[in-house]
Amino acid sequence: MKPKRQRPALVEAWRAPLLAGMLAWPTLIQAAEPAAAPQTLQRVEISDKPSDEAKNRNAVAGKIILGRAEIERLGDSRAGELLARMPSVTVQDGRVSMRGLPGYTQILVDGRTPPPGFSLIETPANQIERIEVIRSGVAEFSAQGIAGTINVVLREANRNPPRDALSVELGDKFGYLTPSFNWSRERPGEDGGPAQMLSLGGYSGDSAGRSDQRTAIAPSGQGGPQQALISSHEDSRSRYAMLNGRGQWRWKRDTGESLTLTPSLGVSEVRGWRHATQQGEAIAVDASQSQFHNRTRNGGLQLKWSGPRYDWGQLNLAGRASAMALRRHSERASQWQGQVLPVRASSSEGTTRGQDLQLGWTHETASGHSLRAGLDVARFQVDLDELITLGGAPDPLQLGYNGRKRSNKQDGAAFIQDEWTRDNWSFNTGLRWESQRQDVAQGSHRAQHQLSLFAPSGHLLWRPEPKGRDQIRLSLARSYRAPREEQMLQAPEINPLQPCLPSGCGSNSAAFPDQAGNPALRPEVSTGLDLSFEHYEGKTGVFSVNLFVRQIDEHIREDTRLDTVDWSASRRWVTRSYNVGSARTMGIELDARGRLNEWLAEAPAVEINAGLNLFRSAVEALPGPHNRLAEQPRANAKLSLQYQLPRMPWRLGTQLNWTSATPLRVAEQEWRDSGRRFSASFTGLWTIDKDQRLRLSYSPPQTAQVQGERLAASERILSQREQHSAAGWGLKWETKI
């Protein structure tokens, strides 16, 4: 029911002394340290491995790599904070996207589909070896990245010196404490034993939101009198907790042969409440109160073998099995003109399982030639028992969806990729074949999709001067996006503002449509072209201009239509996903990274990561103007600044993100205008000594606005919605042993 803002007494009692203790802790440590011992020479290791900048420059397919050294230097806690700094990547409303298209961005972990229960944004930074952003498709990865691919490579146990690391973070947002911790241990292994790495992390906290919406319904004729004015207010709050652990044991021989065993475990729990009030004559609900409770347990085991290196190449074999057990329950109580309507509840319990196997072969020569090939097979299964009730009894309108839900998805792929490097040019070409079949059944309803396609790719890197600072990239690739399970088969969600009453389910207004799936959806297929120019300056400076275009066939888009439905004797307005034909998106991306004094000799050594992206798109089935892809803004920009104060142990930083206001034609008779959005965060990193750091962060409150207009039958519907989020701060202490 409506969340209370009062903090628990235990938290309030410990709040002040806990904060004071964390602030005083570094000072106490320094005071307790013995007098400095005589300085001794430290061992310096020289590595012949290329730097991240060199990898970025030499990658033929145009990778942007954020490596382990930079991850540690930045001090961020989770992958979401790291991704927000990277070019071409946007993190907004809990979603990660490239080129403003979260639904078209592929997320991989170690080059494979993430296991059940994986959360990219919440992945602890201490478990990440590097993050790769690939703007175009390559044969070695799945071809499902129309906008691009983000590949998170997790750390592996190596024969590094023994080290333990611990970080503790405490934050405050929405007036609630959000503690978290991360611990890791590395051991090199001795006497032929395996190198070991263990990590454990957890966090808990609260999030809250507030939104206001005003809807006006009038006759569709211009200038007609107003028929109804509806205003609604919603408060929401969720409380979450998560704990995950990962271990790894790696045996390695001098021949290059290695065997790696990686188990992982995780548990999470989320509780949420939502309270909404509405006023207006056109609605059938005055107030609604809802709550939900989700619990998950997941585990996985991965085994990876890399064979000895021979003249003919090296074989790699990797297998993984993962499972997640989940339990979900939600319920909603509504009132109408003082009458309490029956409580609608939904429960589901079951498991999600995944298994995959990869076989790869790599052959590299000293002359700059690399040949790779591989086979991939994967299977994902969902088995849930679902029940939707109304007033404690099975909902008669949902009888066709109650019962067991099963989903079986099978993937197969094979690829070959060839890469050549010469004095001033490099060429990468590949061919990937993918096959996918998915069968979904819920109650008495069925949905299925299958696909088999070849995805060729080609990439060219050319330098006018072999040792020069300028280079040009050209990429051409084919990719696709399969429909999501919930787009194909979804139990009808009756709009809570015009629900089905005990007397029956009547008609609804287009302002308050229901939601349902479409089992007839087909995959989207795209052909993409990228052209970029890059200029390098100094050791870290780079300026790039990237042009891209994507031609998408069988584009999937949501539309609201008046349908004949099986849950009502009357026709109702329903929002579903449909294939609507072809679409095209194109844009220009401007990026600048490096230290300011590499560009201007007299400037301070401020580290800059700046980007400006301009997008344009068109859906052929919709008349213009503003017939854009639904999720893509007209423009966005980011600016990240980092500055190490001279002769002081303080490092200051700021992250600014801006998204333009974007008018959008959602359907032939529907428009939406998303307001301009701006977010900022500020950090201060205090290096206490070589083993300890303290980091303070702050983010101001934000407000987002969306305006809409829809013409439906004889109605003209105008709406305006505002969403508000509170300010937040965090204090993180980390130490290495």
N, C-alpha and C positions, 0 to 999 in steps of 0.2 A: 504494500500500500504506500501511501505517500512517504518518502524517505525523510527521516529526521536529520537535522543538521547537527545535533548535539554529539560530541565525541564521547566515546566510552570513557568512564571515570579512570580506568587503569591507564589508558593512553594519555589522558590529560594530566594525571599525576606525575607521569614519568617524562612528559614532553620537554619541560624546561631543563631539568638536570641532564637529560640525554643529549640535548643540543649543546648545552654548555660543556659537557664532557667531550663531545666530538670536536668542538672548536679548540678546547684546551689540550687535547691529546697530543698533537704534534709538538707543542711547547714542552709538555711534560717529558716527551721522549728525548728531546734535545737536552733538557736539563739533566736527565738521568744518564746521558751518555758519558763515558769516561773521557779523560783528556785525549786529544788526538795523538795517535801513535806516529812515530817517524814515518814519513812517506816512503813507500817502496814502489818499484817499477811494476806496473801491471802488464799482464800478458795481452798482447794485441794480436787478434786473429785477422788474417788477410784472406778474403774470399774471392774466388774467381767467378762467382755467380753474377750474372748481369743484374743491374739495378732495375727497379720498377720502371724508371724513366726509359731505360734502354729496351725493356720488354715492350712498353707501350709503342716506342718508335719503330721497332722491328717487326711487330706483329702484322702480318700481311692482311688479316681480316679486320684490323682496326679495333683491337682490344684496348680498354682503359682499365688499368690494374691498380688496385689499392692494396699494397703488400703489408706484411706483418710488422715491419719496422715503423711504417707510417701509422698503422693502427695503434701500436703501443704509444707512439709519440703524441697522438691526438688525445688519448685518454678517454674516449667514448666508451660507454658501458654496453651498448647493444648495436646490432646491425642496422636498425632503423636510423640511428644517429649518424652512422658512417655513410649510409646510402644517401642521406640528405645532402652530403657534401660533394657527391660525385656528379660529373657532367652528364647531361641528358637524362638524369634520374630525378623524379619528383616523389616525395613522400607526403601524402596528404590524406587526412581522415582515415588513417590506418591502412592505406593502400599504397603500393609501390608501383610506379609506372615509368616507362620510357616514352618520350614524345607525347606525353599527356594522355596515354592510352593504357590504363591499368589492365583492362580485359585482354589486351593484345600483347602484353609483356610476359615472357616466359621466365619462370623462376626455377633454377636447378640447384642441386646440392651435390658437389663432386661430379658434376656433369650428368646427373640423373634426376628424375622426377622426385621431389621431396617425399619422405615417408609420411604416413598418416600422423596427424597431430603436430606437424612441423609448423612453426611460426617464424617467418623470415625476420620481421621487425624486432621480435623479442629474442632472437638468437644472441647469446652472450658474446661479446667481442673477444673474450679470452679463448674462445673455441675456434676462431676464424684465422686461417692462414692468409687468405687473400680474397678479394672480391673482384670478379672480372665482369666488365660491362661490354657486351659485343653488340654493335649496332646492326649488323647484317647476319644472315644465316650462314652457318658452316656445316659441313657434312658430318663432323664428329659429334655434334649435338643434335637433339631433336629439332625438327623443322617447325615447331609450334610457336616460334617467336616472331610474329609479324612485325611488331614494333621494335623488337630487339630481345636480347637474352641477358639475364643477370645470373651469373654462376658463382655460388658461394663455395669456396674450397675450404674444408675444415682442416684443422691442424693434424699433423701426424707426429708420432713419437720418433725422435731422432736422438743421436748420441751427443746431445748437448750437455753441458755441465749441469749437475743437479740443481733444481730450483723449485721453490715453493712461492706462490703468489696469492695474496688475499686482498680483496677490495670489499669495502662496506659502504653502502650508499643510503642516505636518508633524504627523502624529499617531502614536499607538502604541495598538494594540489586540491582544490575544491574544499580546503579546510581539513583534509585528512592526511595522516602520515603514510608514506609509501616507502617502507624499508626494503632493501635488497642486498644480496651478497653474492660474490663469486670467488671460488677457490680453485686453484690448479696446482698440480705437482708433476714435475718432470724428473725422470731418472734415466741415465744413459744405458744401464745394463752392463754387467761385467761378466767375464769368464764365459763368453758365448751366450749369455742370457739375453732376453729381449729388452729393448728400450721400452720404457713405460711412460704413460701420460694419463693422469686422472684429472677430472674437473667436476665440480659440483656448483650449482647456482640456484638461487631462488629469489623470489620477490613476491610482495603482496601490496595491495593498495586499493584505493577507491577511485572511481571516475564518476563524474556527474555532468549533466547537460541540461540545458534549458532552451526551449524553442517556442516561438509564437507564430501563429499562422492566421491570416485573414483571407476569407474567400467570399467573393461576391458573385451571385448568379442572377443574370438578367436575360431578357429576351435577346435573341441573336441579332436583331436589327440594331444598327448603330444608333446610339442616342436613346435607346429605349429605357423605360423606367426600371429602377432596380427592383428585383423580385425578392431577393433574400440576401442577408449579410450574416456570415458565419465567422465567429472568432474562436480560436482554440489556443490553449496554453498547455504545455507539457513539461513536466519535470521528470528526469530520469537519473538513476544512480545504479552503479554496479560495483560489486566488491569481488576482487579476484585474488588468487594465490596460485603460485606455480613453483614446482621444484623439479629440476632435471639434473641428471648425472651422465657422464660419458667416460668410458675407459678405453685404453688402447695399449696393446702389446705388439711389438714389431720386432721380428727376427730378420737380420740382414747379413748376407755374406759378401765377401770381397768381389765375387763374380757379378754382383748386381742383383742376385736373386734375393727376394724378400717375401715374407709372409706376415700379414697384418690382421689382427683380430680386434674388432671394435664392437663392444656391447654398449647399449644406451637404455636409460630408463627415464620416465617422466610422469608426473601427476599434476593435474590442474583442477581448479574448482572456481566457478564463477556464479555469483548470485546477482540478480538485478531486479529493480523495481521501477515502475513507471506509473505516473499519475497524470491523467489528462482531463481537462474540463473544456466543454464546448457550449457555445451559446448561438442559437439560430433556429429558425422555423423549419429549415429544410433538412434537418438531421433527425435521426431516430435515437440518438444517444446524447445525454447531457453530460455524463462523466463516465470515465472508465479507469479501472485500476488493474494493473497486471504485474506479474512477477514471473521470474524464471530461475531455474537452478540447473546448471550443467556441470557434470563431473567426467573427467577423462583419465585414463591410465594408458600409457603407451610404452612400448619397448621394442628394441630392434637388435639384430645381430648381423654384422657384416664381416665377410672374410674376403681378403684380397691377396692374390699371389702374383708376383712379378717374376718372370723367369730370368735365367742368366742371359747376358748379352752375347750374342753370336754375330758372326759376319753377316748372316742372313736376317738379323733383326732380333726382336724381343717380343715374347708373348706375355699378355696380361689377362688374368681371369679374376672377376669380382662377382660375388653373390651376396644378396641381402634379403633378409626376411624381417618384416616389421608387422606390428599389430597394435590396434588401439581399441580399448573397451570404453564405451561411452554410455552415459545415462543423462537424459534430458527431460525436463518437465517444465511446462509453462501453463499459466492459467490467467484468464481475464474475466473480471466482473464488471458489468455495465449497468447504468441506470438511465431511465428515460421517463421524464415527467414524474419523478419520485418513485417510479416502479423499478424494482430490482429485477433485472433480467437473469436468466439462468447462466451459471458460470460455465464458460467454455474452456476446456483444458486439453492439452496435448502432451502425450508422453511417448518416449521412444527409448529403447535400450537394446544394445547389441554390440557388434564388433566390426571393425574395418581392418582388413588384412592386405598386405602387399608382399610380393616376391618378385625379384628381378635377377637376371644373370647377364653379364657382359663378358664377351671374349674379344680381345683386341690384339693387334699386331702392329709393331712400329719398326721401321727401318730408316736409319739416318746415316748419311755419308759425310765425310769430311769436305766434300765438294759443294755442300749447301743444298743437298737434295734430301727430302723427307717424304716417306710414303707410309700411310696409315690405313688400316682397314679394321672392320669390327662387325660383330653380330650382337644384337640386343634382343632380349625377350623379357616381358614383364606381365604381371597379372595383379589386378586389384579387385578385391571383393568387399562388398558391404552387405551385412546381414543384420537387419533391425526388426524389432517388434514395435509397431506403432499403433497408438490408440487415440482417437479424438472423441471427446465426450462433451455432452451438453447437459448440464444439470445432473451430472453423475452417471448418466446412461450414455451408451454409444450414440453419437450424433447421427440421426437418420439421414442427414444430407451428405454425410461423409462415409456411408457404409461401403462404398466402392473403393475407398482408400484405406480403411482400417485393416489391420492385420500385418502380415509380414512384408517387409520391403527388402528386395534383393537386387543387387547391382553387380554385374560381372563384366569387367573390362580387361581385354587382352590386347597387348601391344607387341609388335615385332618390327625389327629394323635391321638393315644392313647398309654399310657405307664403305666407300673408298675415297681417300683424299690424298692428293699429290701436291707437294710444295717444292718450288725451286727458288734459290737465291743466287743472284749474280751481283756484279759490282754495283750497279745503280738501279736494279729492278728485282722484284720478287713476285712470284705468281703462285696462287693457291687455287686449285680447282678440285671439285668433289662432286660425288653423286650419292644421294641417300634415298633409300626406299623405305617407306613406312607403311605399316598396316595396322589398323585399329578397328576393334569391334567392341561395342558396348551394348549390353542388354540390361534393361531396368524393368522391374516389376514391382508394383505396389498395390496390394489388394487385388482387385480384378482388372487393373489397368496395366498396359504394357507399352514400352517404347524401346526403339532400337536404332542404332546408327552404325554404319561401317564404312571404312574408307581404305583405299590403297592408292598410293601416289608415289611418284618419283620427284625428288626435290634436288635439282642441280644447283650448284653454286660456283661462282668464280670471283676471284679477288686479285687485283693488281696493285702493286706498290711501286712507284717510280720516283727516283731522285734525279733531278737534272744534273746535279754534281754528286758523285759517289760519297764525298766527304762533306757535302754542303748541308745547310740548315733547313732546306725546304724539301717537301715531298708531297706527292699527290696519290690519293687512293681512289680506286674504282671498284665497286662491288655490285654483283647481280645475283639474286637468289630467289628461290621459290619457297613459300612457307604456307602454313594453314593454321586454322583454329577450329577445334571440335566444339560442338555445343556442350554446355555444362549439364550435369545431370538434373539440376533443379530447373533448368530451362526446358528440358524435354518432358519431365514428369514431376509435377508438383501438386500436392493436395490443394484444392481451392482454398484461398485465404479470403474469407468474407470481410469486406471493409467494415471496421468496427464502428464507423460513423453512420452506416446504414446497414446494420446486420439483419440476419433473418430472425424474426420474432417468433415466439412460441406458436402463434397462430398461423405461421407459414412464411415462406421466403418470397417476397414480392420483388418489384423492380427497384432499381437504384438510379442515382444521378450519375452522369459522366464525371462529376466533380469527385465522386467517391467510388471508384471502380474496384472490383475484386481483382485477384491475381490468380493465375493458373499457368500450367505448362503447355507445351506444344510438342507432341511426340513426332511430328512430321519435320522437325528441323534437320537441315543438312549442314555439313561443315563449310566454313569459309576458306577460300583458297586465294593466295596473294602472290603477286610477282613484284619484287622490290628492287630499286636501283639507288645506290648511294655514291656520291662523289664528294671528296673532301680535299682540302688543301691544309697543310700543316707547316708552321714555321717554328723552329726551335731556337731558343736563346739561352746561353749559359748552361748551367747544369740541370736546372729544373724548369725553366721557362718554356712554354709552348702556347702558341695561338693557332686556333683551327677554325675553319669554316666548312661546315658539312651541309650538303644538299641531299634531300632524300625524296623519293616518291614511292607510294605503294598503291597498286591497283588490286582491289579486293572484289572477288566474285562471290555470289551467294551471301551477301552481307546480312548479318543477323541484327535485328533492331526491335525494340519494344514498341508496341502500338496498342491503343485502347479502342476496342470495337464493341458494338452491341451484338452479343452472341446469344444463341440458344444454348442453355447449359443444363446439365443433368442434376443440379442442386436447386433448381427453381423452376416453377411452372411458367414464370414470366421471363422474358428476355432481360439479361442484365449486362451492364457495361463491364468488360473484363480486359485487363492488361495482360498480354502474352508477348512472347518473342516470335518473330516471323523472319523468314528469308525474304528480303525485299529487292534483290537484284545486285547491281554493282555499285561500288563506292571507290573513291580515290582520295588519298591524303598526300600532302606534300609539305615541305617546310625547309627552313634554314636554321641551323644551329651554330651559334658563335660561342666559342669557349676560349678562356684565357687563364692559364695557371702558371704559378712560379713566384719567385720573390721579386718585389717591386724594384729593388736595386739592380736586378739583372737587366731590366728594361731602361731604367733611369739611374745613372751612376750616382747622383747626389741624393737619391731617395732613401728612406729608411728601409730596413730589411723586413718589410711587411709581406707575409705570404698571402697571395691572392688566389682565389678560385672563383671565377666569375663566368656566368653563362647567360645568354639571351637566346630564346627560341621563339620563332614565329611559325605558326601553323595555318594551313588552309586545307579544307576538305569539302567534299561534295558527295551526297548520296543521290544517284541518278533517278531513283523512284520518287523523290520529293522535289517539288518546285522550289526555286530559290526566291529570295536570298536566304542565307543562314542555314542551308540544308547540310549542315556539317555532321561529322561523326559525333555521336551523343556525348562522349566523355572527353573530347579533346577541346581545350581552350584555344582562343586565338593566339595567345602568347603567354609565356611565363619566363621568369628570370630568377637568378640567385646570385648572391654575393657572400663569400666566406672570407673572412680576414683573420689572420693569426699573427701575433706580434710578441716576440720575446724581448722583454724589457732589458736594456743593456746593463750588464753587471748586476742583475737582480734575478732572483729565482722565480720570477713571475712571468707567466705566459697568458696573454689576454686574447680572447677570440669573440667573434660574432658571426652569426649566420642569419642572413636575410633572404626571404623568399616572397615572390610576388607572382600573382596570377591575374591576368586581365579579366575584365568583365566580358562575358561572351553571350551574345544572342544566339539562340538555337531554335531551328524548326524541328520539333520532335516528330510531328506527323503532319499530314496534309492540312489538318485543321487545329494544330496545337503548336504553341510557341512557349519558349522558356528563356529567361534571361538570368544568368548567374552573375552575381555582383563581383566586383573586384575583391581579391583576398590578399592579405599581407600577414606574414608571420615573422617573428624574430626570436632569436635566442642569444644569450650572452654567457660567456664562460670565463673563469679565471682559474689557472692551474698553477699551484704553488709547489715547486720541487723542494721538499724539505731537505733531502739528501739523496744519494744515489739509489736508495732503496725505498723511499717513501715519497708520496705525492698526495696533495689535497686539492680537490677540484670543486668549485662552486659554479652552479649554473642557474639561470633564470630565464623564463619565457613569459612575456606579457599576455593578457587575455586577448581573445579573438572573437570576432563576430562575422558570420557569413550570411548573405542574403540571396534568395532566389525568388524571382517573380515569374508568373506563368499566365498564359491565356489559352483557352481551348474553346472551340466552337463544336458543339455536339447537338444534333437534332435541332431543337428550337432554343437551346441554351447557349449563352455566352458566359464563360466562367473565368473570373479573374482571381488570382491567388498571389499571396506574398508570404514568404516564410523567412524567419530569422532564427539562426542557431548561435548559441553563445557558449563559450568555453572560458574557464577561469585561468588566472595566472598560476604559474608553478615554479618551484625552485627545487634544487637538489644539492646535496653536499656529499661528496664521495672521497673516501680515504682508501688508499691502496699501498701495499707494502710487498716487497720481495725479500725472500729469505734465501 
